[in-house]
Amino acid sequence: MELLRFRMKQLNRFLISNPEILAVVVAGLLMALGFFLEFLQINVLPQVAFVLAFVIGGFSPAKKGVQATLETHKLNVEFLMIFAAIGAMIIGHWAEGALLIFIFSLSGALETYANEKSRAEITKLMELQPESADVVLPDGSYRTTLIAELNVGDVIICRAGERIPVDGMVIDGISTINNAVITGESLPIQAEPGLDVYAGAINMSGALTIEMTKVATETTLQKIIAMVQEAESEKPKSQLFIEKFEGIYVWVVLILAVLLFVGGPFVFAWDINTAFYRAMVLLVVASPCALVASVMPAILSAVSYCAKRGVLFKSGVALEQVADLQAIAFDKTGTLTQGILDVTDIVVADGYDEGRILQLAASIEALSNHPLAQAILRRAADDLVELLPLTNYQEVTGFGVSAEFEGKLYQAGKAKFITDGDEDIVAKGFTLQSQGKTIVYIGEAGHICGFLALQDEVRQSTKEAIAELRRRKLVPVMLTGDNPHTAASIAEQAGIEEYIAGCLPEDKVEHIKALKEKYHGVAMVGDGINDAPALATATIGVAMGEGSDVALETADMVLMKNDLRRILFTIDTSAKMNRIIKQNIIFSTTIIILLVLSNLFMLIDLPFGVVAHEGSTILVILNGLRLLIPPRK
């Protein structure tokens, strides 16, 4: 009993918040009442019930039709339905007229619900960002402040269980955070000082002190909301064509209905009543309701489905085009690779061990900000290496760094920076260098005693994605500014056969143009500022979610988690969406043709025409909503 009351309350709230559906329910009840009164053979009252059903159910469609006509100066399908329903009632078909409006308003309510269902994702996203945050004051106390009033550099406290209110960097505290809303990744990550965090993410355990790095209007969450809104407002070519076609088509149907009424008695030997009845049936069955609803519910559902899984689109047009891609160009650093150098090999001369070489390298590079130095220091920290107290640091630009310890000279850098080198060690270094690795030689008292090889590792997800793309006959291409050796090595690891090294930003643009001449659709995937021109030039620009703001703003599609496998999921979704749209268009057009021909040969009457035509509209909308359902694993 309690469950029933709960369900009834849910239903009441749903109907109150959806007045269009409430009107349909009331119209349906009045329809049922009218049929019941007819069954009891009561006069007049059934007609009153049907007229009320017509007025209540038809108010919203009529309002939409009038508003759209005033805005566009074109007739629309709503007018066809109203004319047909009024005509049916004029000739005494009260039930059929009311039934037509009831089913038409039901299909319209379903379409509105479909649109609102996808837009509800935006509302949910907006609700994820807290309205206020506790700002840490200089004396250590807290002041609750509206998010809109915060500035970059403000320090806030986020407690366990709370949503992170701003984009910022953790400066104190250790916790785990759930970034699912931003990246689509369900596994929590470790949060510690130095980690960038996003507004809307959930702080799951400890308290975090966060320094704000972006104003509220420029957070990653706000960008997600803006992109989804933009995607749902921009209509693809197929929908624009249907809307343009609709205005002309409505006039054609009206003219044909008049000609059928006037010419029916002469061509088909009908009487006036039959001719008028058939003209009204034509208005119903020839209306392009299902055709008009073939595209947008499917696209809105697909955009919403992708957004919930961490793939954002700026337009439905872009999502429509993804399935037609034939080639995908990739930037290297941060796209195919981790974007962070790692020590992959430590090679030592006789009399040394790996621990000693790593200790010397880290001690020499301790004061450097160079990416190579930072990678070596990370490895040393991971291995708990104790640094030596070196002195007399000297950096020779383009060659390396030297320092002294207990009267001995130590060096880190290129082989020629160190006076004497072991030929075997140098040869091994050249071998690894030919594999695309960067070599840092370590010298003691002018002799090479070993080296470290560093490389930006290819992501495992990249290898899987490239293999699947090739299996699907898509052509992966790598465009990179790196030297040919590094480019060849990374391409081989990733499984890419075609690559172009030494690319400047303008070179990438030219290569994208060349690919577009060769292939039907070309995507460019990148994450840096230097990728932005190529992203804009490609058929589809794809930005990695952790990339630069310029890349994010330029791209048509954003992978919120740096996982190229999501491109495969998006291609599948795009292909499914396009199939559904084609199914809808073919199905709705076929139904219209069959119903129009059946009407001319007097094979159908008005009630069947109403149910068949409006039923096809409902089926088309429901078919589009299938995109909201996750595929079975």
N, C-alpha and C positions, 0 to 999 in steps of 0.2 A: 504493500500500500504506500509506504514511504517512497519507494522507487517510482511509483506511478505519479505521485504528487510532484516529485522532483522533475520527472520528464515533462509533465504538464507545464511547470514553471518555465522550463527551458524552451518549450514550444511557444509559450506566451511571449517571452522575451524576444525570441527569433521573429515572430510575426510583427511585434511592435516595432522592432528595428528594421523591418523590411516591409514598408507599407504597400509596395507593389505586389508582393506575394500575398499579403493580407487581403488586398482587393480581389485577387484571383480566387482565394479561398471563399470569400463572401459571395462572389459571383457564382462559384461552383455550387455553393449551398442553395442559392436562389434558383439555379438551374434545376437542381434535384427537387426542390419544392415545386417548381413549375411542372415538371414531369409527373410528380405525384398527384398534383391537383388535376392534371389532364386525365390521369388514370382513373380518378374519382369522378370524371366527367363533369367537373365544375366549370361553369362559364366565366369568362372575363379574368378571374383571378390568375389562371396560368399565364395569360398574356402580360398581366401586371408584373408577375415574378420574372418573366423573360426580359421585359423592358428594363426592370431594375438591374438584372444581371448584365444587360447590355450597357447600361449607363455606368455602373460601378466598375465592371471589368474593362470597359472601353475608355474610361476617362484618361488613364495614364498613357495608353498608346496614342489617343487623339491629341493629348497635350504634347507628347514628343513629336508627333507628326507636324503639328502646327508650328512649334518652335523651330524645327529643322527646316521647314519650308520658308519661314520668315527669314532665317539666317542664310539659306542657300538659294532661295528663289526657285526651288525645284520641288516637284511633287515626289512623294515617297510611298513605300508599301503600306504605311499606316493609313493613308487616304484610300487606297484600294480596298482595304479591309473594312473601313468604315462605310464606304459607298456600297460594298457588297452586302454588308449586314443590314443597312437601312433598306436597300432594295429588296432583300429577302423578306423583311417585315412588311414592306409595302404590299407584296403579293400574298401576304398571309402566312408566310413561313416563319412564325415567331421563334419557335424552338431552334430552327436552323441558324437564324440570325444571331441569336444569343449564344448558341454553341460555337459559332465562328469566332465571335469576340472572346469568348471564354478561352478557347484553345489558343487563339492568337496572343492574348494577354498572358497566358501561361508560358508560351514559348518566349515571349519578351521578358517575363520575370525570370525565367531560367537563364537567359542570356545576361541579364543584369546581374544575377547571382554569380554567374561564371566570372564576369568581369570584376565584381566586388571580391570574389574569392581570391583572385590573383592579387588585387590591390591590397587585400588585407595583409599581405606579407610586408608591404611598406609600413602599414600602421604598426605591425608587430616590431619592425626594426626601429621605428621612431620611439617606441615604448622602452627599448632596451637601454637608451642612454639616460642616466639619472638626471633629474632637473637641478640638483644641487650637489655640492661636495664640501667636505670639511677641510678648510685651508689651514695649514700649519703656520702659526704666527711666530715672529722672532723670539717671543718669550716661551715658546713651546706649547702654548694653548691652541685651541681650535676655534675656527669661526665658520659656521655654515653659510655658504655663498652660492648664489645661482650660477650655474655653469656658464651662462651667457656673460656674466660679469668677470669671469676669470681671464687672466692674461698669461701669455707664454712666460715661463719661468716661475710661476706660482707652484708652491709645493703643497700637495694634498695627501691626506691619509685615507687608505682604503682598507677596511677591515674584512675579516674572513666572512664569506657568504654574501658580500656586497658586489655589485657590478662596478667595474672600473669606470669612473665618470669621464675621463679625458684620455686623449692620446698623450703618452709621455714615456719617461724612462724611470725605471726603478732605481732609487738612490739608497734605499735602506729596506731591510726585511727580506725574508725568504718565504716563498709560498708556492702553491701550484695554481695555475690559472687555466680556465677552459676557454679556448678561442673559437669554439665551434661556430658561433654566429658570424665571425669575421672570415675565417679560413675554411670552414666546413670540416675541419679536422676534429674528430670527437675526442681524441686522446689528450688529456691535460699535459701541460708543459711546466717545467721548473722555472719559477720566477726568482731572480736574484738581482743584486745591483748590476746595472749596465744593460739589462734587458729592456727592449722597447715593448710597451704594452698598448692595447687599443681600447678605446671607449666601447662599452657594451660587453666586454669579456667578463667572466665571473672569477672573482678571487675566492679560491676554494678553501684555503686553510689559514695561513698566517696573515698578519697585518703588513701592508706594503706602504712605504712612503714613496710618492711618485712626483717627479718634476714634470710639469706640463710643457709639452714641446709644440703643440698646435692649438690654435683657438678652436672653440666649439664648432664653428661653421666649416672647419676644414679637416675634421677628424676623418679617419678611414670609414667609420660607420656612416657619417653624413655623405661621403662620396658614394658609398654603396646605395644609399637611399636615392640620391640624385640620379645615379645611373639606371636604377630600376624604373624610376618615374619617367625618365627620358625614353627608355626602351618601350614602355607601355603607351606612350603618347605618340610615338612616331609609327606611321602605318606603312606596311610594305606595299610594293607595286601591285600585287594581286588584289589587296583590299582597296587601294585607290582606284583601280580599274573597275571593280565591282560597284563602288560608290558612284563613280562617273556614269557607269552603265545603267545604274538603277533609275536615275532621273529620266533618261531617255526611254527606258523600258516601260516605266509606269505610263507615260503618254501613249506608247504603242498599245499597251493593254487596254487603256481607256478607249482609244479609237477603235480597236478591234471589237470591243464590247458593244459600242454604238453600231458599228457595221453589222455585227451579228444580230442585234435587235432589229435593225432596219431591213437587213437583207435576208434574215432567216425565213420569213414567210415566203419570199420569192425563190430562194435557192433550195430550202429544205421542206417547203410547204408546211411550215409551222404556223400555228395561230399566234396572235399577239402575246398572249400569256406565256406560251411556251418559249417564244423568242426572248421575251424579257427574262424568264427564268434561266434560260441557257446563257444569256448575257451576264446574269449575276453569278452563275456557276463559273463562267470564264474569268470574271474578276477575281474569284477566289483561287482557282487552281493555277492561273497563270501568274499569280503574284510571286515575286522572287524572294520571298521571306527566307527560305532555306539557303538560297544562294548568297544572300547578304550576310547570313550568319555562318558562312563556311570558313571564314578566315580568322577573324579577330579572337573569338574564344579559344581557338587552338593556339594562336601565337601568345596570347596573354598567359595561358596555362603553361606553355613551354618556357617562357621567360621566368615565370614564378618558380617553376620546377628547378630550373638551372640556378636561380638565385639562392634557393634553399640549400643547394649543394656546392656553393662557393664559386660559381661561374656567373659573372655579371655581363650583361649586354647593354650597350647604349641605345640600341634600336632593334626592333623586330626584323628589320631589313637584314642586319648583320647575321642574326640567327638563321634566317631563311637561306643565306648564302653559304653558311658553313658546310652544308652537305655537299656542295658543288666544288669544294676545294680539290685541286689536283697536285699542288706542291706547297710545302711549308718550309719557309726559311727561318733558321734559328740563329740568334746571337749566341756566343759561347759562354762568356763569363756571367754567372748568375742565372743563366737560362738552362743550358745543358749541364753546367757544372754547379758546384756548391757556391762558387763566388768567393771562396776562402782558400788560401794556400795551406797545404798540409805537408809535413815532412813525411816523405814516402820511403826514403832509403838513407841509411847511414853507412858509408864505406870507410874502412880504416886501413892505415898502413901497419906494417909489422911493429909490434911493441905498444900498440894503442888498442883501446876497446871503445865500443859505441858510447858508453856512458861518459868517458873522458872527452870524446869529440863533441858530444852534445853539450857538456858542461863548458868547454872552451867556446863553442859557437855562441851559446846563450850569454855567457859572460861578456864576450866581445860586443855582441849586438844589444846589450842591455839598455843602452841610452838612445838607440835608434828608433825612429818612428816608421821606418820603411816596412812595407807589407811582408817582405821576406824575414826581417828581424822579428816582427810580431808573431809570425808563424813558428819560428824557432823558439821563441820564448813561451808560446803556448804549449809546445811539445815538452819543453823543459819543465814547465809547471805541472803538466800531466804526469811526468815521470819523477816528480819530486826532486829535481836536480838542484843542488845548492850552488849558487853563483859564486864565482871567485871575485875578490875585491881588486879588480884591475885598475890601473892608473894610466895617465898620459894617453887618453883616447884621442885618436886622430882619424878623421874621415877624408878619404880621397874620392871626390865625386866621380862616379862612373867606374870605380875600381874596387873599393871596399873600405874596411875599417881596421885599424890597428890599435893595440893597447899593450901595456906591460904588466907583468906579475912576477915578483921576486927576481927582478933583473932580466927577465926574458921577454922577448918580443913575440906577441901573438897577433895573427892576422886572419881576417875572414873576408872573402871576396872572390874575384876572378883568379884563374890559375896564374896568369901573368903578373898579378899583383904580388905573388909570393916568389921569392928569388929562385928557389930550387924545388923541382917537382919530381916525384916518383912517376916514371913513365907509365907503369901499370895503373896507378891510381888515376892519372890524367886520362888514360885511354878509357877506363871504366866510366869516368865522368862524361867523356864525349859520347859514349854509347847511350847513357841515360839521357843526355841532352838531345840526342837524335830522336828520343821517344817523347820529346816535348816537355821534359822536366828542366827546371832551373837548378843549376849547381852552385853551391856556396862552398868553396874550398877553405879549409882551415890549415893555417901554418903555424909552426912553432920554431922560433929562431931561424926563420927563412926557409924552412923545409915543409913541404906539404905532408901533413900527417893524417889526412882524411878529408871527407867532404859530406855534405848533406844534400840530398836531392829533394826538391819541393815541387808540388804540382797541385793545381786546382782540380780536384777529383770530380769525375762525371757521376751524377746522381744515378742510383740504381733505377729509380723510377724513369729516368731519361732513357736508359737502355731498353726498358720494357716498352715504353711508348714508341720509340723509334722502330723497334722490331715489329710492333703491331701495325704502325703506319705503312711500313714497307710490305707487310703481308696484305694490306688492303690496296696496294698498288699506288699509294700516295708517295710523292718524291720528297724526301727530306734533304735540305741543303743547309750547310753551315756557313754563315758570314761572320768573319772575325777580324779584328785588328791585329791579332797575334802573328808571330812569324810562321813560315811554312812548316817548320819542324813541329812546333807546338800544335798548330792547326791539324796536321796530319795525324798526330798522336791522339788528340781528343776525338777527331772524327772516327778514327778506327775503334776507339773504346766505346763510342756512342753507337756505332754501327751505321755511320753516315758515309756514303761513297763520294758524294759531291760536296766539295768545300772550297771556299775562296778565302785566302789569307791576306793580311795587310790592308784590310778595308777601313777607309775613313768614312765618316757619316755620309758624305756625298757619294762615295763609292757604293755603299749599301743601297742607296736610292736607285742608282743606275742598274745595279744587279737585280733589284726587285722589278724594275721596268722591263728588263730583259726576260725575266721569268714570266711576267704577265703576257708577254708576246708569245711565249712558248706554251704556256699552260692556261686553261680556262679560268681557274681561280687560284690565287696565291695568297697565303697568309704569311705574316711576319711576326715572329715571337721574340720579344726583347724586354729588357728591364731598365735600361739606362737612358740618360738624356740623349746620348749619341744615337740611340735607336729610334728616337721620336720621328725624324723625317721618313725613315723607312716604314715605320708603323703607319704613318699617314698615307704613304704611297701604295701600300699593299691593298688587295681586295678586302682583307680582314686584318686589322692590326690587333695583336694579342699581347697584352702586358702582364708581366708577373706581378702578383699582388704586393710583393716586398720591394718592388722597383721604385724608380724615381717618380715624383709627382707629375713631371712632364710626360713621361711614358704613359702613366695612368690616364691622363687627360686626353692624350692623343689616340689611344687605342679604342677599338670598337668592342673589344671583349677583354675581360680581366679574369685571370686565374688567381683567386684570393689566396690559395695555397700554392707554393711553387712546385707543382706536380704536373708534368706534361701529360700524364695519363688522363687528366680531366679533359684534354682536347678530344680524346677518343670518345668519352662519354658525351661530349657536346656534339660531335659529328653524328653520333647515333640519335641523339635527341632531335637534332635538326632534320635528319632524314625521316624520322618518325613523324615529325610535325608536318613536313612537306607531303608525306604520303597521306596523312589524315586530311590535309587541305584538299589534295587532289581527289580523294575519295568523296569528300563533302561536295565538291563542285560537280563531279560526274553524277553522283547520286541525286543531288537536288535538281540538276538540269534534266536528267532522265525522267524523274517523277513529274516535273512540269510538262514535258512533252507528252508523256503517256496520258496524263490527266486532261490536257487540252484536247487531244485526239479523241479520248473517250467521251468527252463532253459533246463534241461535234456529232458523234454517232449515237448520242443519247444512251450511252452505256452506264453512266453514273448519274446520281442525283446530287442535290446540294449537300445533304448530310455526309454522304461518303466523300465528296470532294473536300469538305471542311476537314474531316478527320484525316484523310490521306495527306492533304497538303500541309496542314499544321503539324500532323504527326511527323512528317519528314523534317520539318524545322526543328522539332524537339530532338529527333534522332541525331541531326547534324550537330547541334549544340552539345549533346551528351558525348558524341564522338570526339569533339574537341577537348572536352574535359578529361578524357582518358589520359592526357599528357600529365595530369596531376598525380596519377597513380604510379608509384615506383614499380619498375619491372621486377618480375619474379627472378630470384637468384637461382 
